Amino acid sequence: EIRAFVPEQYWVVTADLSTKGGSASGGKSVKKSEQFTATCVEEPKSQADADAIVKRALAGSWIVKGVEESEASRAPRAPFSTSTLQQVASTRLGFSPSRTMRIAQKLYEAGYITYMRTDSTNLAKDAQAAILARVRIEYGENYAQPRVFKTKAKGAQEAHEAIRPTDPTKRNLGHNEEQKKLYALIRARALASQMADAKLARTKLMTTIESGDIPDFTATGSRVLFDGWLKADTAARGEDVELPRVMVNEPLTLVAAESEGKETQPPARYSEAGLVKELEKRGIGRPSTYASIIKTIDDRGYVEKQGRTLIPTPTGDVVSTFIENNFGEYISDTFTAEMENELDEIAEGKRTYEKTLADFYKPFVKAIKSKAKIEKITNMGDAPQEFPCPLCDGPMVYKLSKTGRFMSCARFPDCLGARKEDGSIIEAPKDIGEACPQCKDGKLHIREGRFGTFIACSNYPKCKFVKKDPEEEARAKTGVACPICVAEGRKNGEMVERRGRFGPFFSCSNYPDCKLAIKARPTGNICTLCGSLMMLGTKTIPERCSSKTCPMHNPHKMDKASKGDAF
């Protein structure tokens, strides 16, 4: 679904408004607290439409069209089960599921928390009473509210109670910093689960120009009236966004209006926390196996981590395709759930393990034997029909090489036609008319690799001689000297284009002695704020600093901040 996603452009139009003073042309200043930003309810599909709205917004007289105010309640979440502990520890603390379980094991062994492998959200009655008593002491009687939570996990056994501190009076337990952080998270969640709802005031302002010939603009805000359980679990609170008090038809001053082009995004990939949540939702695995499942697919190279996101690798694609095509019945959600139910029945004495094993093993062995002569799989399915073989015009299939996925003619090896994943043609190796200096009898060919062209021996893999393609090297040069090499007295340091796992980037030619690397092509200028290289930006920001910590990396944010300070 993600790979097939085609992004669509849209524009977000915003207006900075004030209840008094100020003007788009820089007139009388206004207090920052009286300003707010409203967003157009419609998202134009073209720059021209967005510009038209901005033009009318700048020329019109703004008023408040409507005000909606309401009160809302936020109830606390249940105490932690294994899966929810892994999810929250991942999002708040950046811990992987396996790391979370390793730390929780130490806390359990020290007697600081209850058993950490559980699918229950229930508390023992004496534990609930102790937590309520602690809430009353720390926060007051009006914060305490007894609660019983229903476990939502599919197929939950509830053999143990929820994860909680064994002594809620202890605030700071753990032998090192990571243990203390996880303990604090568990304690805060347990206390919050027995506290009153938080009360919020929510406001929605609708604004427009008096002529009404542009779509409405809206702004939303909220503030806490009574913090309730948020007093214990402060990380769940978020920031208050307060809007000025206004009346319907009250005039407003436009401070600025602008549009920003964006693209629709594909469905989000799983993070480790999201995958744990999905496993629990589908009834796959148990609290004791969530962390090991994720660790296994990572260790075997089926996924790779980019930040907290899990990205399937070509190896993972091949394994998944092979198993789905040949052993689909054994990896379905229903098979896993049925197997879990059968294991539960064995534990309850309702079924024997001998019969259960025989019912599974006999057909499984038969299925394996029937697939024993399958050739080593490299075929990953049919390629799109819009990409025929460039040599014979026949159909193509996806295949896997060491450098990733590509399209190969279905008639291979009779036809050697090939394309990259994006559909561009992979040229056949070109003979440069030189003998291999290493094996002597091979010929040197120009080949196309994952990271660009290179020169290699025709006897590969017997001979592994490789050298850089001179034309590729020349194209990669930028003519911009590496500032670090210049400062440290190293010679010939030049920023050159390279290709990595995540696309092109620019780094010093003296690597690995110099490890300077930037994301975009350097302009040759030096940042006046931090001394780093400047690099190409976007249409609206043609040049920006290459250092992510420098304000000039995002100069538009500096401009907005300076405009806000002016008022």
Secondary structure, DSSP 8 states (H G I E B T S, - for coil): --TT----EEEEEEEEEESSS--TTS-S---GGGEEEEEESS--SSHHHHHHHHHHHHHS-EEEEEEEEEEEEE-----B-HHHHHHHIIIII---HHHHHHHHHHHHHTTSB--S--------HHHHHHHHHHHHHHH-GGGB--------STT----S--B-BS-TT--S--SSHHHHHHHHHHHHHHHHTTB--EEEEEEEEEEEETT--S--EEEEEEEEEE-GGGGT-GGGT---B------TT-EEEEEEEEEEEEE-------BHHHHHHHHHHHT-S-TTTHHHHHHHHHHTTSEEEETTEEEE-HHHHHHHHHHHHHHGGGSSHHHHHHHHHHHHHHHTTSS-HHHHHHHHHHHHHHHHHHTTT-----EEEE--TTS--TTT---EEEEEETTEEEEEETTTTS---EE-TTS-B----EEEEEE-TTTSSSEEEEEEETTEEEEEETTTTT---EEE-HHHHHHHEEEEE-HHHHHHT-SS-EEEEEEETTEEEEEETTTTT---EESS-EEEEE-TTT--EEEE--SSSSEEES-TTSGGGSHHHHHHHHHHHH-
